[in-house]
Amino acid sequence: MTRDQLHPDLDQISMAQVLHGLADPARLHMVKTMYELGECRCSLVYADLGLSKSNASHHFRVLRESGILRRSQRGGQQYAALRAEELEQRFPGLLASVLSNIDVAEPDRSAPRTQ
């Protein structure tokens, strides 16, 4: 078994770990894509993000280690799928809430803050 094929037991994953996995705009986009496509080739998950393969691999690893996705290999192709049912059982309503708010604009962090 390769490192990417090891998936944590969701009973051992904390809310903080899942939220860490969701705390990046690229990963949120990847989650939304997997939700829309179902299980699919990993290359389809990040195709429109402009990520390098190594950067995408980092995001896949974070999502996998956070318990959010499951990866598998068939032939020479890597596939990814959300662990939606498992996440719903562990953290009811979390994934639905995230998915329904994924298009909310991120604040412009370059703009000066006013107090």
Biopython code that builds the backbone (N, CA, C, O; Angstrom):
import numpy as np
from Bio.PDB.StructureBuilder import StructureBuilder

atoms = [
    (1, "MET", "N", (0.836, -1.176, 0.000)),
    (1, "MET", "CA", (0.000, 0.000, 0.000)),
    (1, "MET", "C", (0.886, 1.246, 0.000)),
    (1, "MET", "O", (1.836, 1.332, 0.777)),
    (2, "THR", "N", (0.578, 2.209, -0.867)),
    (2, "THR", "CA", (1.336, 3.443, -0.885)),
    (2, "THR", "C", (0.791, 4.396, 0.168)),
    (2, "THR", "O", (-0.307, 4.203, 0.691)),
    (3, "ARG", "N", (1.560, 5.407, 0.465)),
    (3, "ARG", "CA", (1.167, 6.373, 1.496)),
    (3, "ARG", "C", (-0.178, 7.007, 1.185)),
    (3, "ARG", "O", (-0.989, 7.201, 2.090)),
    (4, "ASP", "N", (-0.429, 7.333, -0.078)),
    (4, "ASP", "CA", (-1.686, 7.980, -0.445)),
    (4, "ASP", "C", (-2.893, 7.077, -0.261)),
    (4, "ASP", "O", (-4.020, 7.572, -0.251)),
    (5, "GLN", "N", (-2.704, 5.789, -0.119)),
    (5, "GLN", "CA", (-3.834, 4.885, 0.020)),
    (5, "GLN", "C", (-4.220, 4.652, 1.485)),
    (5, "GLN", "O", (-5.179, 3.929, 1.754)),
    (6, "LEU", "N", (-3.499, 5.242, 2.424)),
    (6, "LEU", "CA", (-3.827, 5.102, 3.833)),
    (6, "LEU", "C", (-4.816, 6.199, 4.213)),
    (6, "LEU", "O", (-4.565, 7.384, 3.994)),
    (7, "HIS", "N", (-5.933, 5.790, 4.780)),
    (7, "HIS", "CA", (-6.981, 6.740, 5.139)),
    (7, "HIS", "C", (-7.296, 6.608, 6.619)),
    (7, "HIS", "O", (-7.441, 5.498, 7.132)),
    (8, "PRO", "N", (-7.404, 7.744, 7.309)),
    (8, "PRO", "CA", (-7.680, 7.682, 8.746)),
    (8, "PRO", "C", (-9.102, 7.219, 9.032)),
    (8, "PRO", "O", (-10.017, 7.434, 8.236)),
    (9, "ASP", "N", (-9.264, 6.590, 10.164)),
    (9, "ASP", "CA", (-10.581, 6.221, 10.657)),
    (9, "ASP", "C", (-11.242, 7.506, 11.139)),
    (9, "ASP", "O", (-10.672, 8.216, 11.968)),
    (10, "LEU", "N", (-12.428, 7.816, 10.636)),
    (10, "LEU", "CA", (-13.069, 9.075, 10.994)),
    (10, "LEU", "C", (-13.388, 9.188, 12.477)),
    (10, "LEU", "O", (-13.546, 10.299, 12.984)),
    (11, "ASP", "N", (-13.487, 8.071, 13.181)),
    (11, "ASP", "CA", (-13.693, 8.132, 14.627)),
    (11, "ASP", "C", (-12.492, 8.761, 15.331)),
    (11, "ASP", "O", (-12.608, 9.233, 16.462)),
    (12, "GLN", "N", (-11.344, 8.765, 14.661)),
    (12, "GLN", "CA", (-10.122, 9.317, 15.232)),
    (12, "GLN", "C", (-9.839, 10.743, 14.745)),
    (12, "GLN", "O", (-8.829, 11.334, 15.128)),
    (13, "ILE", "N", (-10.710, 11.296, 13.914)),
    (13, "ILE", "CA", (-10.526, 12.629, 13.343)),
    (13, "ILE", "C", (-11.339, 13.642, 14.152)),
    (13, "ILE", "O", (-12.513, 13.422, 14.449)),
    (14, "SER", "N", (-10.699, 14.741, 14.496)),
    (14, "SER", "CA", (-11.390, 15.793, 15.257)),
    (14, "SER", "C", (-12.006, 16.821, 14.303)),
    (14, "SER", "O", (-11.650, 16.893, 13.127)),
    (15, "MET", "N", (-12.926, 17.602, 14.832)),
    (15, "MET", "CA", (-13.514, 18.693, 14.069)),
    (15, "MET", "C", (-12.416, 19.648, 13.606)),
    (15, "MET", "O", (-12.456, 20.129, 12.474)),
    (16, "ALA", "N", (-11.449, 19.925, 14.457)),
    (16, "ALA", "CA", (-10.355, 20.832, 14.106)),
    (16, "ALA", "C", (-9.579, 20.308, 12.895)),
    (16, "ALA", "O", (-9.184, 21.089, 12.030)),
    (17, "GLN", "N", (-9.361, 18.997, 12.830)),
    (17, "GLN", "CA", (-8.647, 18.417, 11.694)),
    (17, "GLN", "C", (-9.447, 18.588, 10.400)),
    (17, "GLN", "O", (-8.881, 18.925, 9.359)),
    (18, "VAL", "N", (-10.752, 18.356, 10.463)),
    (18, "VAL", "CA", (-11.592, 18.516, 9.275)),
    (18, "VAL", "C", (-11.606, 19.977, 8.846)),
    (18, "VAL", "O", (-11.486, 20.281, 7.659)),
    (19, "LEU", "N", (-11.753, 20.879, 9.809)),
    (19, "LEU", "CA", (-11.768, 22.301, 9.472)),
    (19, "LEU", "C", (-10.435, 22.750, 8.890)),
    (19, "LEU", "O", (-10.403, 23.599, 7.999)),
    (20, "HIS", "N", (-9.337, 22.189, 9.386)),
    (20, "HIS", "CA", (-8.029, 22.490, 8.796)),
    (20, "HIS", "C", (-8.005, 22.072, 7.318)),
    (20, "HIS", "O", (-7.493, 22.802, 6.470)),
    (21, "GLY", "N", (-8.553, 20.914, 7.028)),
    (21, "GLY", "CA", (-8.596, 20.446, 5.642)),
    (21, "GLY", "C", (-9.418, 21.353, 4.746)),
    (21, "GLY", "O", (-9.144, 21.467, 3.551)),
    (22, "LEU", "N", (-10.413, 21.991, 5.313)),
    (22, "LEU", "CA", (-11.304, 22.865, 4.538)),
    (22, "LEU", "C", (-10.852, 24.322, 4.539)),
    (22, "LEU", "O", (-11.507, 25.167, 3.929)),
    (23, "ALA", "N", (-9.753, 24.629, 5.208)),
    (23, "ALA", "CA", (-9.347, 26.012, 5.436)),
    (23, "ALA", "C", (-8.480, 26.605, 4.328)),
    (23, "ALA", "O", (-7.630, 27.453, 4.598)),
    (24, "ASP", "N", (-8.681, 26.177, 3.107)),
    (24, "ASP", "CA", (-7.906, 26.720, 1.989)),
    (24, "ASP", "C", (-8.832, 26.833, 0.781)),
    (24, "ASP", "O", (-9.557, 25.885, 0.480)),
    (25, "PRO", "N", (-8.828, 27.965, 0.084)),
    (25, "PRO", "CA", (-9.720, 28.134, -1.073)),
    (25, "PRO", "C", (-9.543, 27.061, -2.150)),
    (25, "PRO", "O", (-10.526, 26.625, -2.751)),
    (26, "ALA", "N", (-8.314, 26.635, -2.399)),
    (26, "ALA", "CA", (-8.092, 25.592, -3.407)),
    (26, "ALA", "C", (-8.727, 24.280, -2.963)),
    (26, "ALA", "O", (-9.346, 23.585, -3.768)),
    (27, "ARG", "N", (-8.576, 23.937, -1.682)),
    (27, "ARG", "CA", (-9.165, 22.687, -1.196)),
    (27, "ARG", "C", (-10.681, 22.766, -1.183)),
    (27, "ARG", "O", (-11.350, 21.771, -1.461)),
    (28, "LEU", "N", (-11.239, 23.933, -0.864)),
    (28, "LEU", "CA", (-12.696, 24.093, -0.933)),
    (28, "LEU", "C", (-13.183, 23.864, -2.360)),
    (28, "LEU", "O", (-14.201, 23.205, -2.574)),
    (29, "HIS", "N", (-12.465, 24.400, -3.325)),
    (29, "HIS", "CA", (-12.823, 24.192, -4.731)),
    (29, "HIS", "C", (-12.750, 22.705, -5.085)),
    (29, "HIS", "O", (-13.616, 22.184, -5.788)),
    (30, "MET", "N", (-11.718, 22.033, -4.596)),
    (30, "MET", "CA", (-11.557, 20.601, -4.859)),
    (30, "MET", "C", (-12.709, 19.810, -4.243)),
    (30, "MET", "O", (-13.228, 18.885, -4.868)),
    (31, "VAL", "N", (-13.112, 20.165, -3.023)),
    (31, "VAL", "CA", (-14.228, 19.495, -2.355)),
    (31, "VAL", "C", (-15.505, 19.680, -3.165)),
    (31, "VAL", "O", (-16.252, 18.726, -3.384)),
    (32, "LYS", "N", (-15.751, 20.900, -3.606)),
    (32, "LYS", "CA", (-16.942, 21.176, -4.412)),
    (32, "LYS", "C", (-16.919, 20.369, -5.705)),
    (32, "LYS", "O", (-17.941, 19.812, -6.107)),
    (33, "THR", "N", (-15.769, 20.301, -6.354)),
    (33, "THR", "CA", (-15.647, 19.539, -7.603)),
    (33, "THR", "C", (-15.926, 18.066, -7.368)),
    (33, "THR", "O", (-16.650, 17.444, -8.146)),
    (34, "MET", "N", (-15.360, 17.495, -6.303)),
    (34, "MET", "CA", (-15.606, 16.081, -6.014)),
    (34, "MET", "C", (-17.072, 15.842, -5.675)),
    (34, "MET", "O", (-17.629, 14.804, -6.033)),
    (35, "TYR", "N", (-17.694, 16.784, -4.994)),
    (35, "TYR", "CA", (-19.114, 16.644, -4.679)),
    (35, "TYR", "C", (-19.938, 16.620, -5.971)),
    (35, "TYR", "O", (-20.858, 15.814, -6.113)),
    (36, "GLU", "N", (-19.604, 17.499, -6.898)),
    (36, "GLU", "CA", (-20.353, 17.597, -8.151)),
    (36, "GLU", "C", (-20.097, 16.412, -9.078)),
    (36, "GLU", "O", (-21.019, 15.937, -9.740)),
    (37, "LEU", "N", (-18.856, 15.931, -9.132)),
    (37, "LEU", "CA", (-18.496, 14.866, -10.070)),
    (37, "LEU", "C", (-18.617, 13.469, -9.480)),
    (37, "LEU", "O", (-18.687, 12.494, -10.228)),
    (38, "GLY", "N", (-18.643, 13.349, -8.173)),
    (38, "GLY", "CA", (-18.565, 12.024, -7.566)),
    (38, "GLY", "C", (-17.134, 11.535, -7.680)),
    (38, "GLY", "O", (-16.220, 12.332, -7.894)),
    (39, "GLU", "N", (-16.933, 10.255, -7.540)),
    (39, "GLU", "CA", (-15.580, 9.725, -7.673)),
    (39, "GLU", "C", (-15.076, 10.002, -9.080)),
    (39, "GLU", "O", (-15.769, 9.732, -10.060)),
    (40, "CYS", "N", (-13.869, 10.542, -9.176)),
    (40, "CYS", "CA", (-13.324, 10.898, -10.485)),
    (40, "CYS", "C", (-11.800, 10.879, -10.435)),
    (40, "CYS", "O", (-11.196, 10.796, -9.366)),
    (41, "ARG", "N", (-11.197, 10.959, -11.613)),
    (41, "ARG", "CA", (-9.740, 11.036, -11.701)),
    (41, "ARG", "C", (-9.266, 12.290, -10.975)),
    (41, "ARG", "O", (-9.880, 13.351, -11.087)),
    (42, "CYS", "N", (-8.192, 12.165, -10.247)),
    (42, "CYS", "CA", (-7.654, 13.296, -9.489)),
    (42, "CYS", "C", (-7.357, 14.484, -10.390)),
    (42, "CYS", "O", (-7.547, 15.629, -9.981)),
    (43, "SER", "N", (-6.898, 14.234, -11.596)),
    (43, "SER", "CA", (-6.569, 15.339, -12.503)),
    (43, "SER", "C", (-7.787, 16.205, -12.800)),
    (43, "SER", "O", (-7.633, 17.399, -13.057)),
    (44, "LEU", "N", (-8.986, 15.643, -12.773)),
    (44, "LEU", "CA", (-10.195, 16.436, -13.008)),
    (44, "LEU", "C", (-10.525, 17.336, -11.820)),
    (44, "LEU", "O", (-11.159, 18.379, -11.983)),
    (45, "VAL", "N", (-10.099, 16.935, -10.637)),
    (45, "VAL", "CA", (-10.426, 17.678, -9.422)),
    (45, "VAL", "C", (-9.703, 19.026, -9.384)),
    (45, "VAL", "O", (-10.242, 20.009, -8.874)),
    (46, "TYR", "N", (-8.493, 19.069, -9.919)),
    (46, "TYR", "CA", (-7.735, 20.320, -9.845)),
    (46, "TYR", "C", (-7.462, 20.943, -11.206)),
    (46, "TYR", "O", (-6.710, 21.914, -11.299)),
    (47, "ALA", "N", (-8.055, 20.405, -12.254)),
    (47, "ALA", "CA", (-7.758, 20.839, -13.623)),
    (47, "ALA", "C", (-7.922, 22.340, -13.836)),
    (47, "ALA", "O", (-7.083, 22.956, -14.493)),
    (48, "ASP", "N", (-8.956, 22.928, -13.311)),
    (48, "ASP", "CA", (-9.216, 24.341, -13.574)),
    (48, "ASP", "C", (-8.675, 25.276, -12.489)),
    (48, "ASP", "O", (-9.004, 26.462, -12.477)),
    (49, "LEU", "N", (-7.854, 24.754, -11.586)),
    (49, "LEU", "CA", (-7.288, 25.583, -10.518)),
    (49, "LEU", "C", (-5.932, 26.179, -10.875)),
    (49, "LEU", "O", (-5.468, 27.105, -10.209)),
    (50, "GLY", "N", (-5.297, 25.660, -11.914)),
    (50, "GLY", "CA", (-3.975, 26.150, -12.278)),
    (50, "GLY", "C", (-2.890, 25.707, -11.309)),
    (50, "GLY", "O", (-1.851, 26.358, -11.207)),
    (51, "LEU", "N", (-3.118, 24.609, -10.597)),
    (51, "LEU", "CA", (-2.136, 24.091, -9.653)),
    (51, "LEU", "C", (-1.146, 23.178, -10.366)),
    (51, "LEU", "O", (-1.500, 22.480, -11.315)),
    (52, "SER", "N", (0.095, 23.192, -9.898)),
    (52, "SER", "CA", (1.053, 22.201, -10.375)),
    (52, "SER", "C", (0.654, 20.846, -9.795)),
    (52, "SER", "O", (-0.103, 20.768, -8.828)),
    (53, "LYS", "N", (1.168, 19.798, -10.393)),
    (53, "LYS", "CA", (0.849, 18.454, -9.902)),
    (53, "LYS", "C", (1.334, 18.273, -8.458)),
    (53, "LYS", "O", (0.654, 17.644, -7.648)),
    (54, "SER", "N", (2.507, 18.822, -8.140)),
    (54, "SER", "CA", (3.024, 18.674, -6.775)),
    (54, "SER", "C", (2.196, 19.474, -5.774)),
    (54, "SER", "O", (1.967, 19.012, -4.656)),
    (55, "ASN", "N", (1.744, 20.666, -6.158)),
    (55, "ASN", "CA", (0.892, 21.450, -5.271)),
    (55, "ASN", "C", (-0.453, 20.749, -5.071)),
    (55, "ASN", "O", (-0.974, 20.702, -3.957)),
    (56, "ALA", "N", (-1.008, 20.210, -6.148)),
    (56, "ALA", "CA", (-2.265, 19.462, -6.033)),
    (56, "ALA", "C", (-2.077, 18.250, -5.117)),
    (56, "ALA", "O", (-2.956, 17.941, -4.313)),
    (57, "SER", "N", (-0.945, 17.567, -5.235)),
    (57, "SER", "CA", (-0.674, 16.409, -4.372)),
    (57, "SER", "C", (-0.671, 16.811, -2.904)),
    (57, "SER", "O", (-1.170, 16.074, -2.055)),
    (58, "HIS", "N", (-0.115, 17.969, -2.607)),
    (58, "HIS", "CA", (-0.124, 18.472, -1.220)),
    (58, "HIS", "C", (-1.561, 18.644, -0.738)),
    (58, "HIS", "O", (-1.908, 18.200, 0.357)),
    (59, "HIS", "N", (-2.393, 19.285, -1.548)),
    (59, "HIS", "CA", (-3.787, 19.512, -1.148)),
    (59, "HIS", "C", (-4.550, 18.196, -1.001)),
    (59, "HIS", "O", (-5.350, 18.046, -0.077)),
    (60, "PHE", "N", (-4.309, 17.239, -1.905)),
    (60, "PHE", "CA", (-4.942, 15.923, -1.776)),
    (60, "PHE", "C", (-4.520, 15.258, -0.462)),
    (60, "PHE", "O", (-5.341, 14.645, 0.221)),
    (61, "ARG", "N", (-3.242, 15.381, -0.115)),
    (61, "ARG", "CA", (-2.748, 14.763, 1.118)),
    (61, "ARG", "C", (-3.438, 15.384, 2.330)),
    (61, "ARG", "O", (-3.874, 14.663, 3.228)),
    (62, "VAL", "N", (-3.542, 16.712, 2.365)),
    (62, "VAL", "CA", (-4.199, 17.378, 3.486)),
    (62, "VAL", "C", (-5.657, 16.939, 3.585)),
    (62, "VAL", "O", (-6.146, 16.654, 4.678)),
    (63, "LEU", "N", (-6.349, 16.882, 2.459)),
    (63, "LEU", "CA", (-7.756, 16.448, 2.454)),
    (63, "LEU", "C", (-7.892, 14.997, 2.905)),
    (63, "LEU", "O", (-8.824, 14.655, 3.633)),
    (64, "ARG", "N", (-6.967, 14.148, 2.475)),
    (64, "ARG", "CA", (-7.003, 12.734, 2.880)),
    (64, "ARG", "C", (-6.730, 12.594, 4.361)),
    (64, "ARG", "O", (-7.450, 11.879, 5.058)),
    (65, "GLU", "N", (-5.688, 13.271, 4.861)),
    (65, "GLU", "CA", (-5.323, 13.171, 6.268)),
    (65, "GLU", "C", (-6.388, 13.781, 7.171)),
    (65, "GLU", "O", (-6.493, 13.418, 8.342)),
    (66, "SER", "N", (-7.177, 14.707, 6.632)),
    (66, "SER", "CA", (-8.271, 15.324, 7.384)),
    (66, "SER", "C", (-9.532, 14.472, 7.364)),
    (66, "SER", "O", (-10.529, 14.817, 7.999)),
    (67, "GLY", "N", (-9.489, 13.361, 6.638)),
    (67, "GLY", "CA", (-10.638, 12.467, 6.571)),
    (67, "GLY", "C", (-11.692, 12.884, 5.564)),
    (67, "GLY", "O", (-12.780, 12.308, 5.545)),
    (68, "ILE", "N", (-11.402, 13.862, 4.735)),
    (68, "ILE", "CA", (-12.394, 14.421, 3.825)),
    (68, "ILE", "C", (-12.526, 13.626, 2.530)),
    (68, "ILE", "O", (-13.613, 13.555, 1.956)),
    (69, "LEU", "N", (-11.453, 13.040, 2.075)),
    (69, "LEU", "CA", (-11.539, 12.293, 0.824)),
    (69, "LEU", "C", (-10.883, 10.937, 0.931)),
    (69, "LEU", "O", (-10.113, 10.661, 1.851)),
    (70, "ARG", "N", (-11.201, 10.109, -0.022)),
    (70, "ARG", "CA", (-10.612, 8.786, -0.157)),
    (70, "ARG", "C", (-9.998, 8.716, -1.545)),
    (70, "ARG", "O", (-10.643, 9.057, -2.537)),
    (71, "ARG", "N", (-8.750, 8.274, -1.608)),
    (71, "ARG", "CA", (-8.082, 8.113, -2.900)),
    (71, "ARG", "C", (-7.891, 6.639, -3.189)),
    (71, "ARG", "O", (-7.745, 5.818, -2.284)),
    (72, "SER", "N", (-7.896, 6.331, -4.465)),
    (72, "SER", "CA", (-7.651, 4.952, -4.889)),
    (72, "SER", "C", (-6.915, 4.994, -6.219)),
    (72, "SER", "O", (-6.883, 6.016, -6.905)),
    (73, "GLN", "N", (-6.335, 3.876, -6.557)),
    (73, "GLN", "CA", (-5.616, 3.783, -7.820)),
    (73, "GLN", "C", (-6.192, 2.638, -8.627)),
    (73, "GLN", "O", (-6.405, 1.540, -8.113)),
    (74, "ARG", "N", (-6.439, 2.908, -9.886)),
    (74, "ARG", "CA", (-6.879, 1.883, -10.839)),
    (74, "ARG", "C", (-5.986, 1.988, -12.054)),
    (74, "ARG", "O", (-6.001, 2.984, -12.778)),
    (75, "GLY", "N", (-5.207, 0.941, -12.264)),
    (75, "GLY", "CA", (-4.222, 1.023, -13.337)),
    (75, "GLY", "C", (-3.242, 2.125, -13.005)),
    (75, "GLY", "O", (-2.702, 2.170, -11.900)),
    (76, "GLY", "N", (-3.010, 3.010, -13.950)),
    (76, "GLY", "CA", (-2.094, 4.124, -13.722)),
    (76, "GLY", "C", (-2.797, 5.399, -13.303)),
    (76, "GLY", "O", (-2.164, 6.451, -13.219)),
    (77, "GLN", "N", (-4.091, 5.327, -13.038)),
    (77, "GLN", "CA", (-4.866, 6.527, -12.713)),
    (77, "GLN", "C", (-5.193, 6.593, -11.218)),
    (77, "GLN", "O", (-5.545, 5.588, -10.600)),
    (78, "GLN", "N", (-5.070, 7.795, -10.653)),
    (78, "GLN", "CA", (-5.475, 8.049, -9.272)),
    (78, "GLN", "C", (-6.893, 8.618, -9.284)),
    (78, "GLN", "O", (-7.213, 9.476, -10.106)),
    (79, "TYR", "N", (-7.728, 8.145, -8.386)),
    (79, "TYR", "CA", (-9.109, 8.607, -8.261)),
    (79, "TYR", "C", (-9.324, 9.166, -6.855)),
    (79, "TYR", "O", (-8.659, 8.767, -5.898)),
    (80, "ALA", "N", (-10.267, 10.096, -6.759)),
    (80, "ALA", "CA", (-10.602, 10.690, -5.470)),
    (80, "ALA", "C", (-12.115, 10.772, -5.334)),
    (80, "ALA", "O", (-12.834, 10.947, -6.317)),
    (81, "ALA", "N", (-12.586, 10.642, -4.096)),
    (81, "ALA", "CA", (-14.013, 10.774, -3.794)),
    (81, "ALA", "C", (-14.157, 11.336, -2.390)),
    (81, "ALA", "O", (-13.370, 11.021, -1.498)),
    (82, "LEU", "N", (-15.167, 12.167, -2.206)),
    (82, "LEU", "CA", (-15.484, 12.661, -0.869)),
    (82, "LEU", "C", (-15.952, 11.507, 0.008)),
    (82, "LEU", "O", (-16.568, 10.559, -0.479)),
    (83, "ARG", "N", (-15.667, 11.586, 1.260)),
    (83, "ARG", "CA", (-16.188, 10.620, 2.225)),
    (83, "ARG", "C", (-17.457, 11.217, 2.835)),
    (83, "ARG", "O", (-17.600, 11.299, 4.055)),
    (84, "ALA", "N", (-18.365, 11.629, 1.968)),
    (84, "ALA", "CA", (-19.544, 12.410, 2.361)),
    (84, "ALA", "C", (-20.407, 11.687, 3.389)),
    (84, "ALA", "O", (-20.782, 12.281, 4.400)),
    (85, "GLU", "N", (-20.727, 10.426, 3.152)),
    (85, "GLU", "CA", (-21.591, 9.701, 4.089)),
    (85, "GLU", "C", (-20.916, 9.532, 5.442)),
    (85, "GLU", "O", (-21.553, 9.682, 6.485)),
    (86, "GLU", "N", (-19.634, 9.221, 5.420)),
    (86, "GLU", "CA", (-18.896, 9.048, 6.678)),
    (86, "GLU", "C", (-18.803, 10.373, 7.437)),
    (86, "GLU", "O", (-18.967, 10.406, 8.657)),
    (87, "LEU", "N", (-18.540, 11.472, 6.710)),
    (87, "LEU", "CA", (-18.470, 12.783, 7.350)),
    (87, "LEU", "C", (-19.823, 13.182, 7.935)),
    (87, "LEU", "O", (-19.893, 13.771, 9.014)),
    (88, "GLU", "N", (-20.882, 12.859, 7.221)),
    (88, "GLU", "CA", (-22.229, 13.186, 7.719)),
    (88, "GLU", "C", (-22.513, 12.438, 9.019)),
    (88, "GLU", "O", (-23.118, 12.995, 9.935)),
    (89, "GLN", "N", (-22.085, 11.192, 9.105)),
    (89, "GLN", "CA", (-22.297, 10.425, 10.333)),
    (89, "GLN", "C", (-21.478, 10.983, 11.490)),
    (89, "GLN", "O", (-21.954, 11.050, 12.623)),
    (90, "ARG", "N", (-20.249, 11.381, 11.198)),
    (90, "ARG", "CA", (-19.341, 11.874, 12.253)),
    (90, "ARG", "C", (-19.662, 13.311, 12.667)),
    (90, "ARG", "O", (-19.678, 13.637, 13.854)),
    (91, "PHE", "N", (-19.921, 14.175, 11.658)),
    (91, "PHE", "CA", (-20.188, 15.594, 11.902)),
    (91, "PHE", "C", (-21.439, 15.993, 11.118)),
    (91, "PHE", "O", (-21.331, 16.602, 10.053)),
    (92, "PRO", "N", (-22.631, 15.655, 11.637)),
    (92, "PRO", "CA", (-23.873, 15.903, 10.907)),
    (92, "PRO", "C", (-24.031, 17.368, 10.468)),
    (92, "PRO", "O", (-23.896, 18.295, 11.267)),
    (93, "GLY", "N", (-24.321, 17.541, 9.181)),
    (93, "GLY", "CA", (-24.590, 18.856, 8.631)),
    (93, "GLY", "C", (-23.370, 19.664, 8.229)),
    (93, "GLY", "O", (-23.510, 20.673, 7.537)),
    (94, "LEU", "N", (-22.177, 19.252, 8.640)),
    (94, "LEU", "CA", (-20.975, 20.041, 8.344)),
    (94, "LEU", "C", (-20.718, 20.170, 6.847)),
    (94, "LEU", "O", (-20.580, 21.281, 6.335)),
    (95, "LEU", "N", (-20.652, 19.057, 6.151)),
    (95, "LEU", "CA", (-20.331, 19.106, 4.727)),
    (95, "LEU", "C", (-21.411, 19.852, 3.945)),
    (95, "LEU", "O", (-21.093, 20.628, 3.043)),
    (96, "ALA", "N", (-22.666, 19.631, 4.273)),
    (96, "ALA", "CA", (-23.751, 20.343, 3.588)),
    (96, "ALA", "C", (-23.628, 21.846, 3.802)),
    (96, "ALA", "O", (-23.835, 22.626, 2.873)),
    (97, "SER", "N", (-23.294, 22.250, 5.009)),
    (97, "SER", "CA", (-23.122, 23.669, 5.306)),
    (97, "SER", "C", (-21.957, 24.256, 4.521)),
    (97, "SER", "O", (-22.071, 25.339, 3.947)),
    (98, "VAL", "N", (-20.856, 23.551, 4.498)),
    (98, "VAL", "CA", (-19.683, 24.020, 3.752)),
    (98, "VAL", "C", (-20.015, 24.131, 2.270)),
    (98, "VAL", "O", (-19.721, 25.146, 1.640)),
    (99, "LEU", "N", (-20.624, 23.094, 1.714)),
    (99, "LEU", "CA", (-20.939, 23.094, 0.282)),
    (99, "LEU", "C", (-21.913, 24.200, -0.094)),
    (99, "LEU", "O", (-21.810, 24.773, -1.178)),
    (100, "SER", "N", (-22.852, 24.503, 0.784)),
    (100, "SER", "CA", (-23.834, 25.540, 0.456)),
    (100, "SER", "C", (-23.238, 26.941, 0.560)),
    (100, "SER", "O", (-23.841, 27.904, 0.088)),
    (101, "ASN", "N", (-22.073, 27.063, 1.165)),
    (101, "ASN", "CA", (-21.442, 28.374, 1.335)),
    (101, "ASN", "C", (-20.106, 28.503, 0.616)),
    (101, "ASN", "O", (-19.399, 29.491, 0.816)),
    (102, "ILE", "N", (-19.753, 27.557, -0.193)),
    (102, "ILE", "CA", (-18.443, 27.543, -0.831)),
    (102, "ILE", "C", (-18.222, 28.702, -1.789)),
    (102, "ILE", "O", (-17.079, 29.111, -1.994)),
    (103, "ASP", "N", (-19.275, 29.242, -2.379)),
    (103, "ASP", "CA", (-19.119, 30.326, -3.331)),
    (103, "ASP", "C", (-19.071, 31.700, -2.674)),
    (103, "ASP", "O", (-18.963, 32.711, -3.368)),
    (104, "VAL", "N", (-19.148, 31.750, -1.365)),
    (104, "VAL", "CA", (-19.060, 33.023, -0.664)),
    (104, "VAL", "C", (-17.665, 33.588, -0.904)),
    (104, "VAL", "O", (-16.666, 32.890, -0.730)),
    (105, "ALA", "N", (-17.604, 34.849, -1.303)),
    (105, "ALA", "CA", (-16.318, 35.479, -1.629)),
    (105, "ALA", "C", (-15.416, 35.531, -0.407)),
    (105, "ALA", "O", (-15.850, 35.852, 0.700)),
    (106, "GLU", "N", (-14.164, 35.210, -0.635)),
    (106, "GLU", "CA", (-13.175, 35.326, 0.424)),
    (106, "GLU", "C", (-12.846, 36.804, 0.616)),
    (106, "GLU", "O", (-12.803, 37.549, -0.362)),
    (107, "PRO", "N", (-12.614, 37.242, 1.847)),
    (107, "PRO", "CA", (-12.249, 38.643, 2.057)),
    (107, "PRO", "C", (-10.906, 38.947, 1.402)),
    (107, "PRO", "O", (-10.032, 38.083, 1.337)),
    (108, "ASP", "N", (-10.747, 40.161, 0.923)),
    (108, "ASP", "CA", (-9.499, 40.597, 0.304)),
    (108, "ASP", "C", (-8.502, 40.858, 1.426)),
    (108, "ASP", "O", (-8.602, 41.871, 2.119)),
    (109, "ARG", "N", (-7.554, 39.967, 1.610)),
    (109, "ARG", "CA", (-6.593, 40.081, 2.700)),
    (109, "ARG", "C", (-5.539, 41.139, 2.424)),
    (109, "ARG", "O", (-4.796, 41.512, 3.332)),
    (110, "SER", "N", (-5.454, 41.636, 1.188)),
    (110, "SER", "CA", (-4.477, 42.673, 0.878)),
    (110, "SER", "C", (-4.995, 44.058, 1.240)),
    (110, "SER", "O", (-4.209, 45.001, 1.344)),
    (111, "ALA", "N", (-6.292, 44.196, 1.433)),
    (111, "ALA", "CA", (-6.867, 45.495, 1.774)),
    (111, "ALA", "C", (-6.563, 45.818, 3.227)),
    (111, "ALA", "O", (-6.600, 44.930, 4.079)),
    (112, "PRO", "N", (-6.259, 47.088, 3.521)),
    (112, "PRO", "CA", (-5.993, 47.456, 4.916)),
    (112, "PRO", "C", (-7.239, 47.298, 5.768)),
    (112, "PRO", "O", (-8.352, 47.561, 5.312)),
    (113, "ARG", "N", (-7.047, 46.868, 7.002)),
    (113, "ARG", "CA", (-8.160, 46.686, 7.933)),
    (113, "ARG", "C", (-8.517, 48.003, 8.581)),
    (113, "ARG", "O", (-7.648, 48.816, 8.895)),
    (114, "THR", "N", (-9.789, 48.202, 8.774)),
    (114, "THR", "CA", (-10.243, 49.371, 9.520)),
    (114, "THR", "C", (-10.819, 48.872, 10.834)),
    (114, "THR", "O", (-11.392, 47.784, 10.901)),
    (115, "GLN", "N", (-10.664, 49.665, 11.865)),
    (115, "GLN", "CA", (-11.176, 49.239, 13.166)),
    (115, "GLN", "C", (-12.195, 50.178, 13.685)),
    (115, "GLN", "O", (-12.731, 49.968, 14.773)),
]
sb = StructureBuilder()
sb.init_structure("model")
sb.init_model(0)
sb.init_chain("A")
sb.init_seg("    ")
for serial, (resi, resn, name, xyz) in enumerate(atoms, 1):
    if name == "N":
        sb.init_residue(resn, " ", resi, " ")
    sb.init_atom(name, np.array(xyz, "f"), 0.0, 1.0, " ", f" {name:<3s}", serial, name[0])
structure = sb.get_structure()
